[in-house]
Amino acid sequence: MQVLNFLFILLEVLVLFNLLIIVHELGHFLAARWRGLKVERFGIWFGKPLWERTYGGVTYSLGCIPAGGFVALPQMAPMEMLEGKNQEDQETLPPIKPGDKIIVAFAGPLFSFLLAIFFAYTVWFVGRPTSSRATTTVVGYVVPESSAEAADILAGDRIVAINDSPIERWVGIGNDAIMWQIVSSVADTIPIEVERDGIVHELTASPTVPDQKEWWKRKNLREIGIRPWQLPVVGAVQTNSPAQRAGIRSGDVIQAVNGIKLHHPEFLSQYIRDNPERELTLTVARDATDREFTLQAEFPVYPEDFAAEDKHAMIGIAWNLATMDAIAYPGPWESIWESVTAMQKTLSALFAEKSDIKAHHLQGPVGIMQIYYRLFDSEYGWRLAIWFSVLLNVNLALLNLLPIPVLDGGHIVMAATEGLLRRRIPLWFLEKLQAGCALLVIGFLLYVTFYDLQELPWKRQKVPEIYFEAPQP
């Protein structure tokens, strides 16, 4: 069943990922037919054709490598020469107006943007699953000995502003998101305003970057050591554990330990580590009623090679960290604008002086497909995937409009240049320019793909087997 589930999710990923690219190429194709350009081939997928037919002078094909599609337009900037066409073939074709080239080049990003609008309206209709930990502004946990603790930030504080920008959510890309304000900051200190017991306190935290020993992995970003408020929901109870013997079940909500309110699951783990021998009284919400369970944490059986300093007493529960507890219905243009803003903020941080956000933090095709896989593997797979597709299509449209040869924006710039000069740019020059830029783009994709591969599931560290022995009769 696991293999079938994996294959089914992989099929969903391929279908949606290919749809995004094919729609983009379809825009070029339809615009080229409309403006009378020669279309040699319109292909879905790459590699050796599994199916091929010629209609109206255009060869349509279905390749064997499910990786998008392409349209061959020899009268545009001659990328086809990288695929084996020669300069003489290009020169025998009739010239086309620069305006027509611009229309054809612009049609791809336009169709990607239209697809983003379609997905945005779909999200508006079916909703986008969200979690309280993504939208909250309340601190749930402060890491001991962190810069947040040094700044006197406490669990239960509500963050109202960072860097003088009002805060409305925890995650996301934008000035109103807590995590973005921290990771994109460039100053040595971050001014933070928190509300505590109805009083606003002005605090200052000094962000740090955790050490990254593995050079081949993406570098860590700035943090101050805070976690969002999160409902402590029990996801699973380990066999023979103190929690199981006490009667705690999956789905229970642990509200307090020894009378101390929990704002985040990690607080209970920290409390047990700090008080390994203390008896625990857990206040638990189950079936709309509060119950109390008394238990004692115990040391489980660890693997022989487990680091001694990492061994600690446990009660044997795993938290449900993936709970989606609300459905949002953002307006379509709200989703589009949020995607545009996210891209603008990312590029600004990427090129900002002293920023810790670097090119290797971006995602390539492998990383994007992995994101899709994780979304489809969740309880709300298609809803989340369609929401993410809004962001991805907006990015695909805008990035392709950058004035870089081999991208659609580069075609537009070269066509506009031909219109101003009133003559065609020499083919030998275009060939060298296109080839050089293609190598740079391919090189960049390989660069980010190298980091994407480090985050694939089979590259992750194996979780050690930790268990509790059955109690003696």
N, C-alpha and C positions, 0 to 999 in steps of 0.2 A: 504493500500500500504506500509506503514512503517513496518508493521509486516512481510509482504512478503519479503520486502527488507532485513530486519534483518535476516530472516530464510535463504534467499539465500546467504547472506554474510557468515553466520554461516556455511552453507554447504560448501562453498568454503574454509573456514578456516580448517574445519575438513578434507576435501579431501587432501589438501596440507600437513597439519600437520601429518596426518596418513601416507602419502606417504613417508615422510622423515624417519619415524621409521621403516616402513615395508621394505623399501629398505635396511636399515641397517641390519635388521634381515634376510633378504633374502641372504645377503652376508654370514652370518654364516651358513645358511641352505645349500647353494650350495657348500660351502667349505667342510662342514661335509659330504655331499653325495659323493663329489669327493674323500675325504680321507678315506672313508669307516667307518665313525663313525656311531653309532646307533643314529637315529633320531626318537624320540618317537612321537613328535607332532610339527606341524607348524601351528600356529594360527594367524589369522587376527582378531584383537580386543580381548577383554577379557570378562569375565563373562560367563553366561550360554550360551552354543552353540545354535545358531539359525540354523546352518547347520554343519554337521559333516560326514566325509567319511574317510575310510582307504584304501590307495593304496600303494602297495609295502612295507608294514610294517610301513608306516608313517600315522598318523592320522592328517588329515587336517580339520580345523574348522573355523567357522565364529562366533565370539562372539556377545554379545548384547551391549557391552560397547565400543563405538568407540574411543579407546585410543591406537592406534598403533598395535603392534603384538609381537609375541614371538616364539622362537624355543626351544624345550626341548631336551637337549643334555646330557644325564646322565653320559657320560664318561668324560665330562669336570668337572671343579670344581663344586661340588654338590650344586648349588643353588636350585636345585629341592627339596632338603630336606626341605627348607623353605616352600615348597608347598605341603608337606605331604609324600614325598618318604622317605624310610628308608635306613639305612646304609647297610643292608643285600642285598637289591636290587642293590646297587652300587657295592658291592664286587663280585657279580655273573657275572658282565659284564667283557669281556676280556679287558686287558689294551691296551692303545694306545700309540704310540710314542710321546714324548714331542714335536717333530717337527710338528706332525700333529695337536696337540693342539694349537701350536703357529699359524699355518696357519689358523685354524678355528677362533681363537680369533681375528686375524688381519684382517680377511675378512670383518667383520662388519664395522670397521672404513674405510677400503679401499673402500667399496661400498658407504659409505657416502661421501667420498672424490670424487669418480667418479661422484656421483650425483651433487656435488658442481661444478665440471668441466662442466657437461652438462648444468647446470643452468647458469654458467659463459659464455658459448658460446651462450646460448639463449639471455642473456643480451647484449652481443656483437652484436647480430643480430637485436633484437627488440628495443634496447636502454633502458636507465635508465632515467626517468624524474628527473630533478634537478631544483633547484630554485637559483636565484642570491644571495639570502640571505645566502645560504649554501656555496657558492663558493667564495663570495666576501671577500676581506681583508680590506674593507673600513668601518670605524666606522660610523654608522648611527645616533646613539643617545647616549648621556652620561647622566646617571641618576644623577639628582641633589644631591649634598652633598655625592657623592660616592667617593671611593678611586681613580677612574679614573679621576674624576673632580679635585681632589686634586693633581693628578699627571700631570695635564695640558693636558690631552688628549681631543681633540676636535672632534665634528662631522665633517666628511669629511676627517679626517686623514686616511692615508693608513698604516696599520701595516705591517712592512716588516720583523720584527724578534721579537721573545720572547725567553728569556733565551738563547740568541745567536743562536737560531735555525731559519732558514728562514721560513717564513709563506707563505702558498699558498692557504689556505681555512679557512672558519670560523668554521664549525662544522666537526665532525669526530674524530676518535681515531688515533692519530699519532703526532709526533713532529712538523708537518707542519700545524696543526690545532690550531686556536686561543683558542677555548674553552677548548680543551684538555690540552693545556699548562697551562691554568689557574686552572682548577679543579684538575689536577694531581700534581700541584706544592706543595712543602713541605717547602720552605723557607719563611721567613717573608716578603720578598719583591720580586717583579718580574721585571727584567729589560725588558723594551719594547722600540723598535725602531719604530718610525713612520715617514712617509714622509708627509710633509706639505709644499705646494707651492714649490715643487722641492727640499726642504732641509730636510735631515734626522735628527730628534731630538732623543736623547737618554733620555728616561724618566724612572721613577721607580714608580711602584704602589704597594700598600700594600693590598693584598687580604683579604676579610672578609668572614665569614660564617654567613648568615642570621639566626636569631633565629628560632628554630623549637619547638613550644610549644607542639604539639601533639606527645607524645612519641611513638605512634603506627605507625607513618608514617616514611618513609625513610628520613634520615637526609639531610639537605641541603648541597650543596658543595660550594667550594670557588668561589667567583666572585669579579669583580672589578667595575661592574656597567656600562657595555657597551653593545650596541645592534648592530647587523650588518646593513649595508646599505640595505634599502628595499624600493621598489617602493610603494608610498602611493596610493594604488588602493582602491577606494570605493567599498565595497561589497554590502551594503544595506543602504537605506536612510529611517529613521524612519518617520512614519506618523505624520503630523502636526508639524514637526521639522523646525527650521530655515533653515536647509539645503534643505529640500523639498520645502519650500516656495521660496527659492532663485533660485531653478531650478537645483540643483546638482543631478546627476543621478548615479546609479550603473554602475561601469566600468570607471568612471571618474578618472583621475590621478591628484591628488592635488600636484602641483609642488612647490608652495611657499605660504606663508602667510605674508601679509603686506611687500612684497618684500624680505622676508627671505626664502632662499631655504630650502626645506624639504629633509632630507636624510633618514627619518624614520617616520612612522605614529605617533609614540608616541610624537614626537616633537610638532605636532599641538595640541594634547591634553594638553601637558604641557604649551604651549603658552596660551591656553585659560584659564587654571587654574590660570596662573600668571597674566593674563589681562582679567578678567571676563567681564568688562564693555567696553572694547575697541572694536570699529567697526573693522570687519575683511574683508580684501580684499584677496580672494583666487584666485590664478592663476591656472587654470585647463586646462589639455590637454584632448581634446575630438575630435575624428575623425580627428586626425592629425593636429588640429588647437588649438591654445591657446585662452582661454576665461577668463574673470575675473568676479567673483561673489562677491557682497558685502552683508554681513549679520551680525547679532548680536547674540552672544551666549545667551542662556536663561537657566534658571533653570527648569528642568523637574519636574514632579510629582514623588516623591520618596515614597516607602512604609513607614508606620509609624515607624517601628522599624529600619529603616536605620540609620546608625551612622552619626551624624551631621558633623563630621570632614571629612567624605567621600563625602559629597554632594558638587557638583560644577556645574558651567554652562557648557552647552554642545551645540553642533550644530546638533546632532542627526544623526550621520553616524556610520556605522560599517565597519571595514576594511576587505578587502580580504587578509587574511594572508596565504592562502594555495595555492597561485599561483605557478604553475610549469611553468617556462618560457623558458626552454631549455631541449633538449634531449641529453644525453651523450652516447657515444658508447665505453666504456672502453674495452680494450683487455681482453680476458678471463684470462690470467695469471696475468694481472694487478689486476683484481678483486680477484683472489685467494690470491695473495700476500698481498693485502690490508686487506683481512679477517684474514690471519695468523698474520699480524702485529698488527691488532686490538686486537686479543686475547692475544698476547704477551705483549702488552702495558697494557692491563687491568689487567693481572695477576701480572705484575711488580708493578703497582700502588697499587694493593690490598695488597701486602706484603711489600710495602715500609714503612720505619719508618716515622712516623708523617703524613702519607697520610690520607686524609679525605675520601678516597674511601674505603668502607667497604663491607663485604660480603652481607649485606642486599641491596646493590645497584645493585646486580646481578638480573637477571630475571629467574623465574622458569617457569614451563609449562603454568601456568595461565597467567603470564606476556607475554610470547612468543605468546600465542594464542590471547591475547589482541592486541599486535603489529600487528599481521596478520589481525585482524579484522579492525583496523584503516587503514591499507594499502589497503585492499580490498574495504573499504568504500570510498576511494578517487577516483578521476577522472581517475587515471592511475593504478587501483587496481592490475591487474595481473603483469604488468611490475614491479611495486614496490615490490610486494610479491616475485617474482622470484629473483629480486636483493637481497632481504633480505635473501632468502633461500641459496644463495651462502655463506653468512656469517654464517648462522646457521649450515649448513652442515659441513663446515670447523671446526667450534667449536665442533660439535658433534663428528667428527672424532678425533680431537686432544685431547679433554677432555676424551674420552673413552680410549685413549692410556696412560693415567696417571697410574702409577703403584699402583693402589688401588684395593684390592680385591673387587669383584663384578663388577668391570669395566673390559673391555677387556684387558687393560694394566696389570691389576692384574693377569688375566689368563695367560698372556704371561710370566710374572715374575715367577709365580708358575710353569709353564711348563718348563721354563729354569732352575729353581732350581732343578726340578726332573731330568732333563738331566744332570746337574752337579753332583748331588748326586747318579745318576744311580739307583734310587728307587723311588717309589711313596710316596708322602707326606701322612701321616696317615689321613684317612677320618675323624676321630674324631676331628683332629686339623683343617682341612679344614672347617668342619661344623661350629665350633665355630668362626673361623676367618671370614668366609663368613657372618655368622649371625650378628656378631658384626659390621662389616663394612657396612652391609646392613642397620642396624639400624641408623648408623651415616649418611649415604647417604639420607635415608628417612627423618631423622630428619632435615638435611640441606634443603631438598626440602620443607618440611613443613614450615621451618623458612622463606625462601624467598617467599613462597606462601602467608604467612601471610601478608607480605608487598605488594605483588601483588594485593591481594584482596582489599586493601585500595585505589587502583587506578582504580578500576572498575567503569564504568559510574554511577551506582546507588549509589556509595559511595561519589560522588563529591558533593560539595556544590551547592545548588539550586541557579540559577541566579535570583536575584530579578527583579520584573517587574517594569520597569521605562518607563514612557510614557510622551508625550507632549499633553497638552489639545488643543482642536481645537480653533483657534483664534475667538474672538468675532466678530460678524458681525457689 
